[in-house]
Amino acid sequence: MQKKQMDDFKKKLEKKRKEILATINSARSAGEESMVEEVKDVADKASSSYSRELFYGLSDVERRILQLVEEALARIETRMFGQCVHCGEKIQPRRLDAVPWARHCINCQEMQEKGFIK
């Protein structure tokens, strides 16, 4: 992969990392605010609890994507970016354009989704 392509992917990944961190911080703040609010009605308590769980659930998903983004940035530094972490084959360029933090080629991704690989 050419240096310009690597630089472009690095910029995309760094932008995604900033977006995720902002989302996590926003969800954390909203969750903390909902905990501080004094709720008197039982239905309001249930709604507040549901909202808090939703905020924390969203941030768990975002944390996982953040981890994948961080791993992709590390692969750029080690010049392993664009190679499947399972089989070592080249990840299709269209796949990387769509999901720059992709770890697997299409074939290995399908095997992972079926539970055959991690």
N, C-alpha and C positions, 0 to 999 in steps of 0.2 A: 504494500500500500504506500502511496506517495506521501511525502511529508505534508503537503497542503491538505490532502484528505484527512490525515491524522489530526492536523491542527483544527480543521473544521469539526471533526467529531469531538475533539476535546472541548471546543467552544460550546457545542450543543450540550454535552454532558455537564459542563460547569453551569450553564444556564439552567438546566433541569435540576441540578443540585440546589441552586439558589431558590428556585420555585418550590421545591419540596420542603426545604428548611423553613421558608415563609409559611407554607401551609401547616406544617407541624406546629410552629410557634403560634399561629392563629388558632388552631384547634386546641392547643394546650391552654391558651388564654381564655377561650370560650368555655372550656370545661371547668377551669378554675372559677370563672365568674358564676357559672351555674351552681357550683358548690357553695359559694358565698351567699347567694340570694336566699332570703328567708321565704320559704314556701309554706303556706298555711293549709291549703286545700289538698286533699288526698290525690285528686286527679292532676293537680299541678305538680305534686311531688313525683308522680309516676312519669309525667311528661318531662320533667327536669332530669330524672334519672335516665330516661330513654335518650334524651339529647346528649347527656354526658357520655353514655356508652357509645353513641354514634360518633361523637367527636374523637373518643379514644380509639375506636375501631378504624376510623379513617386514618388516624395518624399511624397505626400499626401497618396498614397497607403502604402508606407513604414511606415509613421507615424501611420496609423491605425493598422498595424501589430505590431508596437512597443508598442502601447497601449495595445493590446491583450497579448503581451509577458509580459508586466509589470503587468497586471492583473493576469496572470498565476503565476508569481513569488510571488505575494501577496497571492494567494490561497495556494501556498506551505507553506508560513509562517504561515497561519491560519489553515493549515492541511485540507483545503477544496479542494485541488488539486485532480483532477480525478473524481470529482462529477459534474454532470450537474448543471449549475447555475439556470436552470428553474425548473426541476423536482426533482433534488437531487439524481437521480439514478447514478450509477457508469458509467463513460465513458469507452467505450471499450478500452482495452490496445493497440490494433492494431491502433486505431484511435489516441491515444495519442502518439504512436511511430511516426506516420506520421505527426501529427500536435500537438505538445506538448502544444500549446496555445489554443487548442480547449476549448470552453466554454460549449458546449452542447453535449449530447449523439446523436447518429445518428437520432433517432426519433424526438427529439426537433430541431436538425439542419434542418431537412426537413421541419418542421413546420415554422421555422424562415425564410427559403428561400421562403416559400409560403406567408410570411407576417402575419402569425398567432401569432407569438410571437416576442419579441425584443431580 
